[in-house]
Structures are given as C-alpha cells and as structure tokens.
Amino acid sequence: MSETKGFSQVLKPYLVEKLNQSFPDPSQFKKEEEFAYAAKVTSVYKKVIVELLQWIEMQVEQAKHLEKKERGELPEDAFRIGGDV
C-alpha cells in the first residue's frame, strides 16, 4: 500500500500537509469556546495523523524484515521462515 502512487502522491502529502498546518486563528472565532473546540479538534487530528504515519512506516519495516528473514539474509535462528524446525 505504501508504495502505490495513490498513497505516495496523494494521501501521504495530504496527511503531511494537514500535520504541518498551524492551529486555528483565534480572530476567526466569535466565542472562546468555538476557538477552544477548533484547537482541540486540530490537536487530535494531528495526533492521529502522526500515529497513522508511524504505524504505516512500522508495517513497512516489519515487511522488509520478514522478507529478509524469508530469503535467509538474517542470522540463522530456530524460527526462520520456510526453514526446518
């Protein structure tokens, strides 16, 4: 998934752009409560984006590790994929 054009050229840049946006402008709100709510939503949104991007990267690294293990490129161990037990 992470190597598709849809992710690398559309979704990831969109998420990174949203992550890098600053907090809402207080002058755009009439009430303090409206600004506080917008700031909280923005903060949560950014946290979710970071967690999602980190999770995707972790899955990519895990897949690379398992591929190396399957090809026997890692030190031998009793749990090698495709090996004799």
N, C-alpha and C positions, 0 to 999 in steps of 0.2 A: 504494500500500500504506500509506504513512504517513498518509494521510487517511481511512482506514477506521476505523469505530468499534472494531473488534476490536483494532487497533493502538493508537489514541489512548486508548481507555478501559480496555483490558485489558493488553496486552503492555507498552506503554511504562511505565505506572505500576508494573507488576510489576518491570520491569528497574530502574527508578529506585529503588524500594524496596529491592531487593537491593543496589544500588550503595551506598545510604546506610546499610546495616546496619553496625554496628561489628564488629570482629573477635571471634572466639570468646572466651568467658570461660574463662580458664585453670583456674578452680576446678571446671569441669565435667569435667576430664580427670584420669585417674589417673597417666598417664605423660607425661613431657615430649615424647616422640616423637609421641604422639597429638595433643597440642596443636599442635606444630610442623606436623604434617601438615594439621590443620584450618586453621591460619593460612595456610599456603601455598595450599591449595585456595581459600580465601576471597579471597586476594590475586589469584590467577589469574582467578577468576570475575569479580571487579570489573574487572580489566583488559580482559577480553573484552567485558563489558557496555559499557564506555566506548568501545572500538573499534567495536562494533556500532552504538551510537547515533550516533557521529561519522560512520560510513560512511553510515548512513541519511540523516542531515542533508546530507551532501555530495551524495548522489544527488538529493535534493530540490532543492538549489540548482542542480545541473547541469541538471536537467529544466526548472527555471524559466528558466535562461539560454538553453537551446535553444529554448524556446517563444518567448521574446522575439526571439531571432535569426530564427526562422521567420516571425514577424509583421513583421519589419523594424524593430523598435524599437531595435535597436542600430546603432551607426555602420556604414556600408557597408563591406564588405570583399569580397575576391575569392572568399571561401568561404561566402557567405551561403546558407543552406539554401533550396532552391527557386529560387535565382537563376540567371541566365545565367552560364556560365563563360567 
